[in-house]
Amino acid sequence: MFILLHSVASAKTYYVAVDGSDTNAGTPEKPFGTINKGARLLTAGDTLYIRGGTYNQAVSVENSGTAGVFITVMGYPGETAVIDGQDLLPTGVGGALFDVTGNYVVVRDVTVRNSNWMGLVLKGHHDQAISVKSHRNKENGILVSGDSGRVENCEVWWNCKSNEYGKKERGGWASGLSAARHPQDALLRKNRVWNNWGEGLSTYEAEYTTMEDNVVYDNWSANVYLSDTRYSVLQRNLVYRTPDNPVKGTGASEVGIMMGDEKYNPPSSDNRVINNLVKGTNTCFNFWQGTSGGGLINTLIAHNTFVGSYLDTNLTIYYGAHSNTRIENNIIEQSDSLPIASISGTTSGLSFSYNVWSKNPPSSASGMGDVIGDPKLAKTGAVGPGELTPEWFKVLAGSPARDRAKILIEVTEDFFRTARGKYPDIGADEFQEVDITPPAPPAGLIILRK
């Protein structure tokens, strides 16, 4: 306890400004001229404020805080601090414009743009990115590769620019926001991810990633992608595609949620996809085996609402060595002539039950407790880019999804964090009756009636 109090008491605050100088003392009156000058001085509990303006600098934070006493690098309150690589920085192959290798570091309230490679990368353990805007970087917008990294309330758009308009300038594509390259316990929460020229939100070659409460739309490849990952959770995310969006065409796949194995390192297993809302993508859910084998192993896909693939089958599971995987309590609506489901190869290892299908699924996807019919969703409000809300997916009072779900101990709440009832509903929304009974008058109040 003495060490913690001492660290907080001795914490220092430094400042950097576009018109500053590294020969200055780093005070408000005499700020540093480069972010790296201030970063080299930081110890546990210290804060570096970046004053408003554009910094054409590659940033590296190598020093570490401690558990509970973080180092903080942040934009000055009320001002806009922009780190701009001008498509030239960093100069090294595969680098980051804003590179954090220290542990227990918080980066917040800054904009990172126009990196020649990646935007912001959290390589240390327990690092955080809060309210960061990352856009127009040639590769990843934000990448977490260290253990226990956290990205929250960030905006990530128009990244993977080396693949802009499908050109594959560097032979492939990256992701907008990702936990990848063998981190454990990453948390990607409450972010908005859109118009990226690769996957939007992803985790691959990772374990115990949690991706929750994000809004993800109009990304070139899969909007959400889980590959080579174990013990990960994808929950309460709003995922959709809008027509005529800027990333469509030229090889775009625009899948909703995709799972698979590309490198089989580690082989995917023990993942949960629950309480997600998906609308209008090219297949709402898709599994592919990849070139190294694999399948859906010990996977739970439950209480999701998948609505209206625009081009292909709503729910697609390709060949795989599946085992102990449950697809339960989902709403799958496909009201046009497109197929509602496609299961390739053997269904051994896949268990379908208690799903609402808007039309008959193939026998390979049907199961006990299924309901066939219109799920009767609210479908109210705007549906344009950045406008769709979760309320669009709410079930109406007459929905056949009501009180028909199988009780799952793994899913005790719905998308809106409402507790599942004694007789839970199928899909991501647990219907709530609106109480129209007028409140009782205060005690002692006399009501006169004619």
PEGI-V182197 format. One line per field, one symbol per residue. phi: phi as a letter, one per 40 degrees, with the letter a starting at -180 (. if undefined). A space follows every 10 residues. Layout:
# PEGI-V182197
phi: ???
This chain:
# PEGI-V182197
phi: .ccccccccc cbbbbbacbc accccgcdcb cccbcccccc ccbdgcbbcb cdhbbcbcbb bbcbcbdgbc cbbaccdgbb cbbbcfgbbc cccgcbcbbb bccfbbbafb bbafccbccb bbcccgcbbb fcbbafccbd cbbbbccfcb bafcbbafbf ccbdfgcfdb gaabbcbaba ggcbgcbbbf bbbafccacc baaafabfcb bagcbbafbc cccbbbafbb fbbbafbbba bbcfccbcgf gcbfccbbbi bcbgacccaf bbbbfcbbbg ccgcbabbcg cbhgacbfbb bafcbbbgdc bbccbbbcda ccafbbbbgb cbbacbcccc aabcgccdgb bbafbcbcad ccdcbcadgc bbiccfccfb gcbcdgbcbc cdccccdccc ccgbcccbcc bbbbdcgccc ccbcccgcbc dbcccbcccc cddgccbcbc
